[in-house]
């Protein structure tokens, strides 16, 4: 799918992650479990480059998603990643993933 005219492509070495669940499945840990598996697979299996990072755009009124992404090591950034129109950006690089694994 091509980016919308208001969107620019993500920066190089950046992969955006999105988790979406039907409302009846919220609050059971499914999103966190899926996200942790995706992140572990991406970094542990070296499916992405050593300098690559994962990003997520989370709407400001979604604290459950913020908790989900924070629990697997993502941190909120002030970096301008405006390839989406709304929300705050969260990032996770290999170093952050390794630190989170060792907690």
BELPEBEL-V666591 format. One record per pair of residues at least 24 apart in sequence whose ideal C-beta (glycine too) atoms are under 8 Angstrom apart, sorted by the first residue. I is the first residue (numbers start at 1). J is the second residue. Records with the same first field share a line. If there is no record, write none. Layout:
I=J + J
//
This chain:
3=83
6=85
7=83 + 84 + 85
8=82 + 83
9=83
10=55 + 81 + 83
11=81 + 83
13=49 + 51 + 52 + 53
14=52 + 53 + 54 + 55 + 81
15=42 + 48 + 52 + 53 + 54 + 55
16=54 + 55 + 56 + 57 + 83
17=54 + 55 + 56
18=56
19=65 + 68
26=64
27=64
31=65 + 68
32=68 + 71 + 72
35=68 + 69 + 72
36=71 + 72
39=72 + 73 + 92 + 97
40=97
43=94 + 97 + 98
50=94
51=93 + 94
52=93 + 94
53=91 + 92 + 93 + 94
54=91 + 92 + 93
55=81 + 89 + 90 + 91 + 92
56=89 + 90 + 91
57=81 + 84 + 86 + 87 + 88 + 89 + 90
58=87 + 88 + 89 + 90
59=86 + 87 + 88
60=87 + 88
66=90
72=100
73=97 + 99 + 100 + 101
//
